[in-house]
Amino acid sequence: MTIRAEFTGMLPAAIEKFEQLLSSFAGAAVVKGYNSAAGPDSFFYWGAACRMEAGNMAALKSAAQAIGITWLSDDGDMAYTNGLTIDDFKTYRVSGNLELMPEGEV
């Protein structure tokens, strides 16, 4: 499988979920991916967020939420975290599959 350049640096489980959205929503495009400059209080920093654009943003939001993606802003910022919070990510125990690993197993 080839990874889109926009998804470089992102967690595999997040990439999979965003690819699922892109394959089911014609006309959507990724315009922002991983961003280390966003800082540790942002899902972009942790590789679990992206920004997409589409002709119908309300429909994109609905499609994203229907598959478990959290809509972060009207700009099209969204995250797939598998229910994890920023505080979970800050423990450095989140796996690429978006699971919180037990302490000492990372």
N, C-alpha and C positions, 0 to 999 in steps of 0.2 A: 504494500500500500504506500502510495506517495503522499507525503504530508504537504498541505498547502503552505507556502512561505509565510502566510499570515499567522499560522499556528505554531511556528517555530518557538520553542521555549515553553510551550504549554503542556499541561498534564495530559497523559493519554486518555483518561476517562472523560475529561472536558472536551478534548478534540473529537472523540467519538460522538458525544452528545451534540456538539455543534454541527458536525457533519450530517448527523441524522436530521437536524433542523434544515440545513441547506438542501438536502436531497428531497425533502418534502415540501419546501416552500420555493417555488419558482421565482426567480428575479431577485432573491436576496443576495447580498454581497458583504463579505467581511471587509471592514475598513480599518480595524484596529485589533491587535492581538496582544500578546505578552508585552508588558512594559515595566521594566525594573525601576524606572524613574518614578513610578506611581507611588511607591512607598509601601511599607508593610501593612497599612490599613486599607489596602485596595486588593480586590481579587485579581486585578490585572497583574500586580506584582507577583502573586503566587501562581500564575499560569492557569487560572480557572475562569477567566473572563475574556470577552471580546465585544466588539461593537459591530453591529450589522446595520445595513441600510436596505430598505425595500420601498417600493412604490406605495404600499399600504402598511404603514408601521403598526397600526392597530391590529391588523391581521397577523403580522409577524409576532407581535407581543403575545397574542392569543395562542398561536402555534407553539411558541417557545414555552409558555407556561404549561401548555397541555402535556409536554414531555418532561416536565420537571426542571426547566431552566428558570432561574430567578431573573426577572426584569429589573434592572437597576436604575434606568433613566429613560426619559423620553428621547434621548439622543440615540437610543438603540444599544446602550450598554447592557450586557447581560452576563450572568455567571452560572456555571454549573458546579455545584459544590457537594452534591449528594447529601445535603442537609448539614454540612459542616459550617462553622462560623470562622470569622477572621481569627478569633482567639484560638481555635483549633489549629489553624495554619501556623500561628505564631509559636506553637509548641515544637515545630519542625518534625512532627510525627505523622504527617499526612502522606500517604503513599500515592503513587501515580494513578492508582485505581480509586482515589478519593475515599480512602478508608483511614480512620485514625488508628494508628498502630499503638499497641501497648508500650508503656515506657520501657526503655532498655532494649527494644527490638528494632530500632531504626538504624 
